[in-house]
Amino acid sequence: VITEDPGDTYQDLDLGPRLCQISRLEGQTFGFSLLHVLRDVDMGSPAEGAGMEDGDLLLAVNGEPVESMEHEDVVQRIRERWCKGL
């Protein structure tokens, strides 16, 4: 949330869901990126032991950038590496 008024509080802002319809021309991008954000890092887990924290951005899996990958592809890459014992 970005606000210029220091008196604003989250309660004052409408943070509810919104429906946005995007139109684009052929060859145009949508104009935004989706990021892979870590949530609910378990205490005592290998992720926490590696220093991962809630809100961290996942940028790469085994050196392979993931910013342009779909969520399912990122999950698959993580599972592939885990199953190989790396």
PDB file of N, CA, C and O in Angstrom:
ATOM      1  N   VAL A   1       0.853  -1.172   0.000  1.00  0.00           N
ATOM      2  CA  VAL A   1       0.000   0.000   0.000  1.00  0.00           C
ATOM      3  C   VAL A   1       0.894   1.228   0.000  1.00  0.00           C
ATOM      4  O   VAL A   1       1.776   1.362   0.848  1.00  0.00           O
ATOM      5  N   ILE A   2       0.670   2.105  -0.931  1.00  0.00           N
ATOM      6  CA  ILE A   2       1.432   3.351  -1.006  1.00  0.00           C
ATOM      7  C   ILE A   2       0.459   4.496  -0.771  1.00  0.00           C
ATOM      8  O   ILE A   2      -0.572   4.590  -1.438  1.00  0.00           O
ATOM      9  N   THR A   3       0.781   5.348   0.160  1.00  0.00           N
ATOM     10  CA  THR A   3      -0.058   6.492   0.454  1.00  0.00           C
ATOM     11  C   THR A   3       0.814   7.686   0.801  1.00  0.00           C
ATOM     12  O   THR A   3       1.876   7.529   1.402  1.00  0.00           O
ATOM     13  N   GLU A   4       0.371   8.875   0.428  1.00  0.00           N
ATOM     14  CA  GLU A   4       1.128  10.085   0.737  1.00  0.00           C
ATOM     15  C   GLU A   4       0.701  10.695   2.060  1.00  0.00           C
ATOM     16  O   GLU A   4       1.417  11.536   2.604  1.00  0.00           O
ATOM     17  N   ASP A   5      -0.440  10.295   2.590  1.00  0.00           N
ATOM     18  CA  ASP A   5      -0.973  10.852   3.827  1.00  0.00           C
ATOM     19  C   ASP A   5      -0.583   9.968   5.002  1.00  0.00           C
ATOM     20  O   ASP A   5      -1.077   8.846   5.106  1.00  0.00           O
ATOM     21  N   PRO A   6       0.300  10.445   5.903  1.00  0.00           N
ATOM     22  CA  PRO A   6       0.719   9.616   7.035  1.00  0.00           C
ATOM     23  C   PRO A   6      -0.439   9.272   7.964  1.00  0.00           C
ATOM     24  O   PRO A   6      -0.308   8.368   8.790  1.00  0.00           O
ATOM     25  N   GLY A   7      -1.573   9.969   7.851  1.00  0.00           N
ATOM     26  CA  GLY A   7      -2.734   9.666   8.678  1.00  0.00           C
ATOM     27  C   GLY A   7      -3.562   8.504   8.144  1.00  0.00           C
ATOM     28  O   GLY A   7      -4.434   7.988   8.842  1.00  0.00           O
ATOM     29  N   ASP A   8      -3.288   8.090   6.898  1.00  0.00           N
ATOM     30  CA  ASP A   8      -4.028   6.961   6.334  1.00  0.00           C
ATOM     31  C   ASP A   8      -3.690   5.685   7.092  1.00  0.00           C
ATOM     32  O   ASP A   8      -2.545   5.480   7.495  1.00  0.00           O
ATOM     33  N   THR A   9      -4.673   4.843   7.281  1.00  0.00           N
ATOM     34  CA  THR A   9      -4.458   3.523   7.861  1.00  0.00           C
ATOM     35  C   THR A   9      -5.031   2.496   6.904  1.00  0.00           C
ATOM     36  O   THR A   9      -5.813   2.837   6.017  1.00  0.00           O
ATOM     37  N   TYR A  10      -4.648   1.251   7.078  1.00  0.00           N
ATOM     38  CA  TYR A  10      -5.164   0.202   6.211  1.00  0.00           C
ATOM     39  C   TYR A  10      -6.686   0.122   6.294  1.00  0.00           C
ATOM     40  O   TYR A  10      -7.337  -0.243   5.315  1.00  0.00           O
ATOM     41  N   GLN A  11      -7.264   0.459   7.452  1.00  0.00           N
ATOM     42  CA  GLN A  11      -8.715   0.408   7.592  1.00  0.00           C
ATOM     43  C   GLN A  11      -9.394   1.444   6.704  1.00  0.00           C
ATOM     44  O   GLN A  11     -10.546   1.258   6.312  1.00  0.00           O
ATOM     45  N   ASP A  12      -8.697   2.531   6.382  1.00  0.00           N
ATOM     46  CA  ASP A  12      -9.270   3.588   5.558  1.00  0.00           C
ATOM     47  C   ASP A  12      -9.240   3.246   4.073  1.00  0.00           C
ATOM     48  O   ASP A  12      -9.927   3.889   3.279  1.00  0.00           O
ATOM     49  N   LEU A  13      -8.467   2.259   3.691  1.00  0.00           N
ATOM     50  CA  LEU A  13      -8.279   1.942   2.289  1.00  0.00           C
ATOM     51  C   LEU A  13      -9.161   0.776   1.872  1.00  0.00           C
ATOM     52  O   LEU A  13      -9.393  -0.145   2.655  1.00  0.00           O
ATOM     53  N   ASP A  14      -9.648   0.814   0.648  1.00  0.00           N
ATOM     54  CA  ASP A  14     -10.448  -0.288   0.110  1.00  0.00           C
ATOM     55  C   ASP A  14      -9.489  -1.336  -0.455  1.00  0.00           C
ATOM     56  O   ASP A  14      -8.995  -1.193  -1.573  1.00  0.00           O
ATOM     57  N   LEU A  15      -9.231  -2.387   0.320  1.00  0.00           N
ATOM     58  CA  LEU A  15      -8.295  -3.428  -0.098  1.00  0.00           C
ATOM     59  C   LEU A  15      -9.013  -4.698  -0.516  1.00  0.00           C
ATOM     60  O   LEU A  15      -8.406  -5.767  -0.576  1.00  0.00           O
ATOM     61  N   GLY A  16     -10.303  -4.589  -0.806  1.00  0.00           N
ATOM     62  CA  GLY A  16     -11.072  -5.759  -1.209  1.00  0.00           C
ATOM     63  C   GLY A  16     -10.730  -6.204  -2.619  1.00  0.00           C
ATOM     64  O   GLY A  16     -10.018  -5.508  -3.343  1.00  0.00           O
ATOM     65  N   PRO A  17     -11.235  -7.359  -3.004  1.00  0.00           N
ATOM     66  CA  PRO A  17     -10.968  -7.865  -4.352  1.00  0.00           C
ATOM     67  C   PRO A  17     -11.585  -6.944  -5.409  1.00  0.00           C
ATOM     68  O   PRO A  17     -12.614  -6.309  -5.180  1.00  0.00           O
ATOM     69  N   ARG A  18     -10.933  -6.891  -6.564  1.00  0.00           N
ATOM     70  CA  ARG A  18     -11.424  -6.101  -7.690  1.00  0.00           C
ATOM     71  C   ARG A  18     -11.402  -6.963  -8.938  1.00  0.00           C
ATOM     72  O   ARG A  18     -10.539  -7.829  -9.084  1.00  0.00           O
ATOM     73  N   LEU A  19     -12.330  -6.735  -9.821  1.00  0.00           N
ATOM     74  CA  LEU A  19     -12.353  -7.393 -11.118  1.00  0.00           C
ATOM     75  C   LEU A  19     -11.830  -6.404 -12.140  1.00  0.00           C
ATOM     76  O   LEU A  19     -12.397  -5.324 -12.308  1.00  0.00           O
ATOM     77  N   CYS A  20     -10.750  -6.764 -12.827  1.00  0.00           N
ATOM     78  CA  CYS A  20     -10.154  -5.893 -13.844  1.00  0.00           C
ATOM     79  C   CYS A  20     -10.156  -6.648 -15.168  1.00  0.00           C
ATOM     80  O   CYS A  20      -9.717  -7.796 -15.241  1.00  0.00           O
ATOM     81  N   GLN A  21     -10.645  -6.002 -16.197  1.00  0.00           N
ATOM     82  CA  GLN A  21     -10.647  -6.595 -17.531  1.00  0.00           C
ATOM     83  C   GLN A  21      -9.571  -5.903 -18.361  1.00  0.00           C
ATOM     84  O   GLN A  21      -9.569  -4.679 -18.489  1.00  0.00           O
ATOM     85  N   ILE A  22      -8.656  -6.695 -18.924  1.00  0.00           N
ATOM     86  CA  ILE A  22      -7.546  -6.144 -19.689  1.00  0.00           C
ATOM     87  C   ILE A  22      -7.757  -6.468 -21.168  1.00  0.00           C
ATOM     88  O   ILE A  22      -8.019  -7.615 -21.532  1.00  0.00           O
ATOM     89  N   SER A  23      -7.641  -5.468 -21.991  1.00  0.00           N
ATOM     90  CA  SER A  23      -7.661  -5.663 -23.440  1.00  0.00           C
ATOM     91  C   SER A  23      -6.267  -5.369 -23.960  1.00  0.00           C
ATOM     92  O   SER A  23      -5.611  -4.434 -23.499  1.00  0.00           O
ATOM     93  N   ARG A  24      -5.817  -6.157 -24.911  1.00  0.00           N
ATOM     94  CA  ARG A  24      -4.492  -5.918 -25.476  1.00  0.00           C
ATOM     95  C   ARG A  24      -4.508  -6.242 -26.961  1.00  0.00           C
ATOM     96  O   ARG A  24      -5.346  -7.007 -27.437  1.00  0.00           O
ATOM     97  N   LEU A  25      -3.595  -5.663 -27.660  1.00  0.00           N
ATOM     98  CA  LEU A  25      -3.445  -5.932 -29.085  1.00  0.00           C
ATOM     99  C   LEU A  25      -2.566  -7.154 -29.273  1.00  0.00           C
ATOM    100  O   LEU A  25      -1.778  -7.497 -28.392  1.00  0.00           O
ATOM    101  N   GLU A  26      -2.695  -7.808 -30.413  1.00  0.00           N
ATOM    102  CA  GLU A  26      -1.862  -8.967 -30.712  1.00  0.00           C
ATOM    103  C   GLU A  26      -0.388  -8.570 -30.644  1.00  0.00           C
ATOM    104  O   GLU A  26       0.012  -7.551 -31.207  1.00  0.00           O
ATOM    105  N   GLY A  27       0.407  -9.367 -29.961  1.00  0.00           N
ATOM    106  CA  GLY A  27       1.825  -9.092 -29.809  1.00  0.00           C
ATOM    107  C   GLY A  27       2.161  -8.238 -28.605  1.00  0.00           C
ATOM    108  O   GLY A  27       3.330  -8.123 -28.237  1.00  0.00           O
ATOM    109  N   GLN A  28       1.161  -7.639 -27.987  1.00  0.00           N
ATOM    110  CA  GLN A  28       1.382  -6.826 -26.790  1.00  0.00           C
ATOM    111  C   GLN A  28       1.424  -7.721 -25.561  1.00  0.00           C
ATOM    112  O   GLN A  28       0.760  -8.757 -25.516  1.00  0.00           O
ATOM    113  N   THR A  29       2.208  -7.318 -24.560  1.00  0.00           N
ATOM    114  CA  THR A  29       2.176  -8.036 -23.283  1.00  0.00           C
ATOM    115  C   THR A  29       1.032  -7.465 -22.443  1.00  0.00           C
ATOM    116  O   THR A  29       0.418  -6.463 -22.811  1.00  0.00           O
ATOM    117  N   PHE A  30       0.759  -8.109 -21.324  1.00  0.00           N
ATOM    118  CA  PHE A  30      -0.268  -7.599 -20.417  1.00  0.00           C
ATOM    119  C   PHE A  30       0.235  -6.413 -19.595  1.00  0.00           C
ATOM    120  O   PHE A  30      -0.569  -5.638 -19.076  1.00  0.00           O
ATOM    121  N   GLY A  31       1.549  -6.264 -19.473  1.00  0.00           N
ATOM    122  CA  GLY A  31       2.093  -5.114 -18.771  1.00  0.00           C
ATOM    123  C   GLY A  31       2.337  -5.322 -17.294  1.00  0.00           C
ATOM    124  O   GLY A  31       2.445  -4.349 -16.547  1.00  0.00           O
ATOM    125  N   PHE A  32       2.425  -6.563 -16.855  1.00  0.00           N
ATOM    126  CA  PHE A  32       2.759  -6.853 -15.458  1.00  0.00           C
ATOM    127  C   PHE A  32       3.425  -8.216 -15.392  1.00  0.00           C
ATOM    128  O   PHE A  32       3.352  -9.006 -16.333  1.00  0.00           O
ATOM    129  N   SER A  33       4.075  -8.479 -14.268  1.00  0.00           N
ATOM    130  CA  SER A  33       4.720  -9.770 -14.030  1.00  0.00           C
ATOM    131  C   SER A  33       4.157 -10.373 -12.750  1.00  0.00           C
ATOM    132  O   SER A  33       3.810  -9.655 -11.813  1.00  0.00           O
ATOM    133  N   LEU A  34       4.071 -11.679 -12.722  1.00  0.00           N
ATOM    134  CA  LEU A  34       3.711 -12.394 -11.506  1.00  0.00           C
ATOM    135  C   LEU A  34       4.998 -12.877 -10.865  1.00  0.00           C
ATOM    136  O   LEU A  34       5.895 -13.368 -11.550  1.00  0.00           O
ATOM    137  N   LEU A  35       5.085 -12.741  -9.576  1.00  0.00           N
ATOM    138  CA  LEU A  35       6.283 -13.151  -8.862  1.00  0.00           C
ATOM    139  C   LEU A  35       5.991 -14.376  -8.006  1.00  0.00           C
ATOM    140  O   LEU A  35       4.854 -14.595  -7.587  1.00  0.00           O
ATOM    141  N   HIS A  36       6.999 -15.151  -7.758  1.00  0.00           N
ATOM    142  CA  HIS A  36       6.884 -16.337  -6.907  1.00  0.00           C
ATOM    143  C   HIS A  36       7.329 -15.930  -5.509  1.00  0.00           C
ATOM    144  O   HIS A  36       8.521 -15.769  -5.247  1.00  0.00           O
ATOM    145  N   VAL A  37       6.362 -15.766  -4.615  1.00  0.00           N
ATOM    146  CA  VAL A  37       6.609 -15.268  -3.262  1.00  0.00           C
ATOM    147  C   VAL A  37       6.456 -16.412  -2.268  1.00  0.00           C
ATOM    148  O   VAL A  37       5.476 -17.157  -2.307  1.00  0.00           O
ATOM    149  N   LEU A  38       7.440 -16.543  -1.371  1.00  0.00           N
ATOM    150  CA  LEU A  38       7.367 -17.582  -0.340  1.00  0.00           C
ATOM    151  C   LEU A  38       6.381 -17.169   0.740  1.00  0.00           C
ATOM    152  O   LEU A  38       6.359 -16.011   1.159  1.00  0.00           O
ATOM    153  N   ARG A  39       5.577 -18.103   1.184  1.00  0.00           N
ATOM    154  CA  ARG A  39       4.617 -17.867   2.260  1.00  0.00           C
ATOM    155  C   ARG A  39       4.676 -19.018   3.248  1.00  0.00           C
ATOM    156  O   ARG A  39       4.928 -20.163   2.873  1.00  0.00           O
ATOM    157  N   ASP A  40       4.445 -18.706   4.499  1.00  0.00           N
ATOM    158  CA  ASP A  40       4.318 -19.713   5.561  1.00  0.00           C
ATOM    159  C   ASP A  40       5.524 -20.645   5.640  1.00  0.00           C
ATOM    160  O   ASP A  40       5.369 -21.867   5.642  1.00  0.00           O
ATOM    161  N   VAL A  41       6.724 -20.069   5.707  1.00  0.00           N
ATOM    162  CA  VAL A  41       7.944 -20.871   5.868  1.00  0.00           C
ATOM    163  C   VAL A  41       7.886 -21.521   7.248  1.00  0.00           C
ATOM    164  O   VAL A  41       7.800 -20.832   8.265  1.00  0.00           O
ATOM    165  N   ASP A  42       7.934 -22.845   7.273  1.00  0.00           N
ATOM    166  CA  ASP A  42       7.797 -23.593   8.524  1.00  0.00           C
ATOM    167  C   ASP A  42       9.042 -23.469   9.389  1.00  0.00           C
ATOM    168  O   ASP A  42      10.170 -23.568   8.904  1.00  0.00           O
ATOM    169  N   MET A  43       8.811 -23.247  10.694  1.00  0.00           N
ATOM    170  CA  MET A  43       9.914 -23.218  11.652  1.00  0.00           C
ATOM    171  C   MET A  43      10.560 -24.597  11.697  1.00  0.00           C
ATOM    172  O   MET A  43       9.871 -25.617  11.729  1.00  0.00           O
ATOM    173  N   GLY A  44      11.877 -24.616  11.699  1.00  0.00           N
ATOM    174  CA  GLY A  44      12.606 -25.876  11.778  1.00  0.00           C
ATOM    175  C   GLY A  44      12.712 -26.623  10.456  1.00  0.00           C
ATOM    176  O   GLY A  44      13.287 -27.711  10.411  1.00  0.00           O
ATOM    177  N   SER A  45      12.172 -26.065   9.385  1.00  0.00           N
ATOM    178  CA  SER A  45      12.202 -26.736   8.084  1.00  0.00           C
ATOM    179  C   SER A  45      13.531 -26.496   7.378  1.00  0.00           C
ATOM    180  O   SER A  45      14.281 -25.594   7.753  1.00  0.00           O
ATOM    181  N   PRO A  46      13.827 -27.303   6.352  1.00  0.00           N
ATOM    182  CA  PRO A  46      15.035 -27.040   5.557  1.00  0.00           C
ATOM    183  C   PRO A  46      15.022 -25.631   4.947  1.00  0.00           C
ATOM    184  O   PRO A  46      16.072 -25.000   4.823  1.00  0.00           O
ATOM    185  N   ALA A  47      13.845 -25.144   4.570  1.00  0.00           N
ATOM    186  CA  ALA A  47      13.747 -23.798   3.996  1.00  0.00           C
ATOM    187  C   ALA A  47      14.175 -22.747   5.017  1.00  0.00           C
ATOM    188  O   ALA A  47      14.947 -21.845   4.692  1.00  0.00           O
ATOM    189  N   GLU A  48      13.678 -22.860   6.245  1.00  0.00           N
ATOM    190  CA  GLU A  48      14.069 -21.909   7.285  1.00  0.00           C
ATOM    191  C   GLU A  48      15.559 -22.040   7.579  1.00  0.00           C
ATOM    192  O   GLU A  48      16.248 -21.039   7.779  1.00  0.00           O
ATOM    193  N   GLY A  49      16.051 -23.268   7.605  1.00  0.00           N
ATOM    194  CA  GLY A  49      17.470 -23.505   7.858  1.00  0.00           C
ATOM    195  C   GLY A  49      18.365 -22.871   6.795  1.00  0.00           C
ATOM    196  O   GLY A  49      19.506 -22.498   7.068  1.00  0.00           O
ATOM    197  N   ALA A  50      17.831 -22.756   5.585  1.00  0.00           N
ATOM    198  CA  ALA A  50      18.580 -22.140   4.489  1.00  0.00           C
ATOM    199  C   ALA A  50      18.475 -20.625   4.514  1.00  0.00           C
ATOM    200  O   ALA A  50      19.102 -19.941   3.705  1.00  0.00           O
ATOM    201  N   GLY A  51      17.669 -20.091   5.455  1.00  0.00           N
ATOM    202  CA  GLY A  51      17.537 -18.646   5.579  1.00  0.00           C
ATOM    203  C   GLY A  51      16.330 -18.048   4.881  1.00  0.00           C
ATOM    204  O   GLY A  51      16.183 -16.827   4.837  1.00  0.00           O
ATOM    205  N   MET A  52      15.453 -18.899   4.327  1.00  0.00           N
ATOM    206  CA  MET A  52      14.259 -18.384   3.658  1.00  0.00           C
ATOM    207  C   MET A  52      13.285 -17.830   4.675  1.00  0.00           C
ATOM    208  O   MET A  52      13.117 -18.376   5.765  1.00  0.00           O
ATOM    209  N   GLU A  53      12.639 -16.721   4.294  1.00  0.00           N
ATOM    210  CA  GLU A  53      11.683 -16.065   5.183  1.00  0.00           C
ATOM    211  C   GLU A  53      10.394 -15.775   4.434  1.00  0.00           C
ATOM    212  O   GLU A  53      10.379 -15.660   3.208  1.00  0.00           O
ATOM    213  N   ASP A  54       9.312 -15.660   5.194  1.00  0.00           N
ATOM    214  CA  ASP A  54       8.018 -15.308   4.630  1.00  0.00           C
ATOM    215  C   ASP A  54       8.151 -13.999   3.860  1.00  0.00           C
ATOM    216  O   ASP A  54       8.689 -13.020   4.378  1.00  0.00           O
ATOM    217  N   GLY A  55       7.662 -13.983   2.631  1.00  0.00           N
ATOM    218  CA  GLY A  55       7.725 -12.787   1.808  1.00  0.00           C
ATOM    219  C   GLY A  55       8.911 -12.734   0.864  1.00  0.00           C
ATOM    220  O   GLY A  55       8.966 -11.864  -0.005  1.00  0.00           O
ATOM    221  N   ASP A  56       9.875 -13.658   1.019  1.00  0.00           N
ATOM    222  CA  ASP A  56      11.010 -13.696   0.096  1.00  0.00           C
ATOM    223  C   ASP A  56      10.526 -14.017  -1.318  1.00  0.00           C
ATOM    224  O   ASP A  56       9.542 -14.735  -1.494  1.00  0.00           O
ATOM    225  N   LEU A  57      11.218 -13.484  -2.318  1.00  0.00           N
ATOM    226  CA  LEU A  57      10.939 -13.804  -3.711  1.00  0.00           C
ATOM    227  C   LEU A  57      11.835 -14.945  -4.152  1.00  0.00           C
ATOM    228  O   LEU A  57      13.041 -14.928  -3.903  1.00  0.00           O
ATOM    229  N   LEU A  58      11.249 -15.937  -4.805  1.00  0.00           N
ATOM    230  CA  LEU A  58      12.018 -17.035  -5.381  1.00  0.00           C
ATOM    231  C   LEU A  58      12.449 -16.603  -6.782  1.00  0.00           C
ATOM    232  O   LEU A  58      11.610 -16.412  -7.662  1.00  0.00           O
ATOM    233  N   LEU A  59      13.735 -16.453  -6.984  1.00  0.00           N
ATOM    234  CA  LEU A  59      14.261 -15.944  -8.251  1.00  0.00           C
ATOM    235  C   LEU A  59      14.771 -17.042  -9.170  1.00  0.00           C
ATOM    236  O   LEU A  59      14.727 -16.903 -10.392  1.00  0.00           O
ATOM    237  N   ALA A  60      15.260 -18.145  -8.582  1.00  0.00           N
ATOM    238  CA  ALA A  60      15.840 -19.216  -9.391  1.00  0.00           C
ATOM    239  C   ALA A  60      15.759 -20.530  -8.637  1.00  0.00           C
ATOM    240  O   ALA A  60      15.724 -20.554  -7.406  1.00  0.00           O
ATOM    241  N   VAL A  61      15.730 -21.628  -9.391  1.00  0.00           N
ATOM    242  CA  VAL A  61      15.810 -22.976  -8.829  1.00  0.00           C
ATOM    243  C   VAL A  61      17.026 -23.627  -9.467  1.00  0.00           C
ATOM    244  O   VAL A  61      17.073 -23.807 -10.684  1.00  0.00           O
ATOM    245  N   ASN A  62      18.007 -23.980  -8.649  1.00  0.00           N
ATOM    246  CA  ASN A  62      19.250 -24.574  -9.112  1.00  0.00           C
ATOM    247  C   ASN A  62      19.894 -23.735 -10.219  1.00  0.00           C
ATOM    248  O   ASN A  62      20.378 -24.268 -11.217  1.00  0.00           O
ATOM    249  N   GLY A  63      19.889 -22.424 -10.024  1.00  0.00           N
ATOM    250  CA  GLY A  63      20.522 -21.517 -10.971  1.00  0.00           C
ATOM    251  C   GLY A  63      19.678 -21.152 -12.173  1.00  0.00           C
ATOM    252  O   GLY A  63      20.090 -20.314 -12.976  1.00  0.00           O
ATOM    253  N   GLU A  64      18.502 -21.759 -12.325  1.00  0.00           N
ATOM    254  CA  GLU A  64      17.628 -21.466 -13.462  1.00  0.00           C
ATOM    255  C   GLU A  64      16.620 -20.389 -13.064  1.00  0.00           C
ATOM    256  O   GLU A  64      15.823 -20.613 -12.153  1.00  0.00           O
ATOM    257  N   PRO A  65      16.634 -19.228 -13.720  1.00  0.00           N
ATOM    258  CA  PRO A  65      15.683 -18.164 -13.384  1.00  0.00           C
ATOM    259  C   PRO A  65      14.238 -18.631 -13.553  1.00  0.00           C
ATOM    260  O   PRO A  65      13.920 -19.362 -14.491  1.00  0.00           O
ATOM    261  N   VAL A  66      13.371 -18.205 -12.641  1.00  0.00           N
ATOM    262  CA  VAL A  66      11.980 -18.657 -12.669  1.00  0.00           C
ATOM    263  C   VAL A  66      10.979 -17.528 -12.891  1.00  0.00           C
ATOM    264  O   VAL A  66       9.773 -17.772 -12.894  1.00  0.00           O
ATOM    265  N   GLU A  67      11.461 -16.278 -13.080  1.00  0.00           N
ATOM    266  CA  GLU A  67      10.522 -15.158 -13.147  1.00  0.00           C
ATOM    267  C   GLU A  67       9.535 -15.276 -14.302  1.00  0.00           C
ATOM    268  O   GLU A  67       8.431 -14.739 -14.211  1.00  0.00           O
ATOM    269  N   SER A  68       9.896 -15.962 -15.389  1.00  0.00           N
ATOM    270  CA  SER A  68       8.978 -16.077 -16.519  1.00  0.00           C
ATOM    271  C   SER A  68       8.243 -17.417 -16.534  1.00  0.00           C
ATOM    272  O   SER A  68       7.489 -17.693 -17.467  1.00  0.00           O
ATOM    273  N   MET A  69       8.450 -18.255 -15.513  1.00  0.00           N
ATOM    274  CA  MET A  69       7.811 -19.577 -15.458  1.00  0.00           C
ATOM    275  C   MET A  69       6.441 -19.511 -14.798  1.00  0.00           C
ATOM    276  O   MET A  69       6.189 -18.672 -13.933  1.00  0.00           O
ATOM    277  N   GLU A  70       5.573 -20.404 -15.219  1.00  0.00           N
ATOM    278  CA  GLU A  70       4.288 -20.581 -14.559  1.00  0.00           C
ATOM    279  C   GLU A  70       4.514 -21.253 -13.206  1.00  0.00           C
ATOM    280  O   GLU A  70       5.507 -21.953 -13.005  1.00  0.00           O
ATOM    281  N   HIS A  71       3.579 -21.031 -12.285  1.00  0.00           N
ATOM    282  CA  HIS A  71       3.697 -21.583 -10.929  1.00  0.00           C
ATOM    283  C   HIS A  71       3.918 -23.098 -10.961  1.00  0.00           C
ATOM    284  O   HIS A  71       4.792 -23.615 -10.265  1.00  0.00           O
ATOM    285  N   GLU A  72       3.131 -23.799 -11.761  1.00  0.00           N
ATOM    286  CA  GLU A  72       3.237 -25.262 -11.820  1.00  0.00           C
ATOM    287  C   GLU A  72       4.616 -25.713 -12.277  1.00  0.00           C
ATOM    288  O   GLU A  72       5.134 -26.721 -11.795  1.00  0.00           O
ATOM    289  N   ASP A  73       5.214 -24.967 -13.211  1.00  0.00           N
ATOM    290  CA  ASP A  73       6.555 -25.305 -13.689  1.00  0.00           C
ATOM    291  C   ASP A  73       7.610 -25.099 -12.605  1.00  0.00           C
ATOM    292  O   ASP A  73       8.554 -25.882 -12.497  1.00  0.00           O
ATOM    293  N   VAL A  74       7.452 -24.055 -11.812  1.00  0.00           N
ATOM    294  CA  VAL A  74       8.384 -23.797 -10.712  1.00  0.00           C
ATOM    295  C   VAL A  74       8.288 -24.930  -9.689  1.00  0.00           C
ATOM    296  O   VAL A  74       9.304 -25.456  -9.235  1.00  0.00           O
ATOM    297  N   VAL A  75       7.061 -25.297  -9.334  1.00  0.00           N
ATOM    298  CA  VAL A  75       6.856 -26.395  -8.377  1.00  0.00           C
ATOM    299  C   VAL A  75       7.481 -27.680  -8.906  1.00  0.00           C
ATOM    300  O   VAL A  75       8.123 -28.415  -8.156  1.00  0.00           O
ATOM    301  N   GLN A  76       7.295 -27.950 -10.189  1.00  0.00           N
ATOM    302  CA  GLN A  76       7.872 -29.156 -10.795  1.00  0.00           C
ATOM    303  C   GLN A  76       9.396 -29.129 -10.715  1.00  0.00           C
ATOM    304  O   GLN A  76      10.009 -30.150 -10.401  1.00  0.00           O
ATOM    305  N   ARG A  77      10.016 -27.994 -10.989  1.00  0.00           N
ATOM    306  CA  ARG A  77      11.484 -27.882 -10.917  1.00  0.00           C
ATOM    307  C   ARG A  77      11.970 -28.155  -9.493  1.00  0.00           C
ATOM    308  O   ARG A  77      12.970 -28.845  -9.295  1.00  0.00           O
ATOM    309  N   ILE A  78      11.260 -27.611  -8.505  1.00  0.00           N
ATOM    310  CA  ILE A  78      11.644 -27.824  -7.107  1.00  0.00           C
ATOM    311  C   ILE A  78      11.531 -29.300  -6.761  1.00  0.00           C
ATOM    312  O   ILE A  78      12.438 -29.868  -6.153  1.00  0.00           O
ATOM    313  N   ARG A  79      10.436 -29.918  -7.141  1.00  0.00           N
ATOM    314  CA  ARG A  79      10.224 -31.344  -6.833  1.00  0.00           C
ATOM    315  C   ARG A  79      11.245 -32.220  -7.539  1.00  0.00           C
ATOM    316  O   ARG A  79      11.729 -33.190  -6.956  1.00  0.00           O
ATOM    317  N   GLU A  80      11.583 -31.896  -8.789  1.00  0.00           N
ATOM    318  CA  GLU A  80      12.589 -32.671  -9.516  1.00  0.00           C
ATOM    319  C   GLU A  80      13.915 -32.649  -8.784  1.00  0.00           C
ATOM    320  O   GLU A  80      14.564 -33.685  -8.645  1.00  0.00           O
ATOM    321  N   ARG A  81      14.328 -31.474  -8.313  1.00  0.00           N
ATOM    322  CA  ARG A  81      15.595 -31.348  -7.602  1.00  0.00           C
ATOM    323  C   ARG A  81      15.529 -32.088  -6.272  1.00  0.00           C
ATOM    324  O   ARG A  81      16.502 -32.726  -5.870  1.00  0.00           O
ATOM    325  N   TRP A  82      14.394 -32.010  -5.589  1.00  0.00           N
ATOM    326  CA  TRP A  82      14.245 -32.672  -4.293  1.00  0.00           C
ATOM    327  C   TRP A  82      14.319 -34.186  -4.466  1.00  0.00           C
ATOM    328  O   TRP A  82      14.986 -34.863  -3.683  1.00  0.00           O
ATOM    329  N   CYS A  83      13.638 -34.729  -5.489  1.00  0.00           N
ATOM    330  CA  CYS A  83      13.618 -36.178  -5.709  1.00  0.00           C
ATOM    331  C   CYS A  83      14.999 -36.712  -6.073  1.00  0.00           C
ATOM    332  O   CYS A  83      15.298 -37.878  -5.818  1.00  0.00           O
ATOM    333  N   LYS A  84      15.841 -35.871  -6.666  1.00  0.00           N
ATOM    334  CA  LYS A  84      17.198 -36.291  -7.009  1.00  0.00           C
ATOM    335  C   LYS A  84      18.138 -36.202  -5.816  1.00  0.00           C
ATOM    336  O   LYS A  84      19.309 -36.573  -5.902  1.00  0.00           O
ATOM    337  N   GLY A  85      17.600 -35.697  -4.683  1.00  0.00           N
ATOM    338  CA  GLY A  85      18.404 -35.631  -3.472  1.00  0.00           C
ATOM    339  C   GLY A  85      19.368 -34.479  -3.415  1.00  0.00           C
ATOM    340  O   GLY A  85      20.320 -34.499  -2.635  1.00  0.00           O
ATOM    341  N   LEU A  86      19.133 -33.463  -4.242  1.00  0.00           N
ATOM    342  CA  LEU A  86      20.024 -32.307  -4.248  1.00  0.00           C
ATOM    343  C   LEU A  86      19.484 -31.208  -3.386  1.00  0.00           C
ATOM    344  O   LEU A  86      20.105 -30.151  -3.271  1.00  0.00           O
TER     345      LEU A  86
END
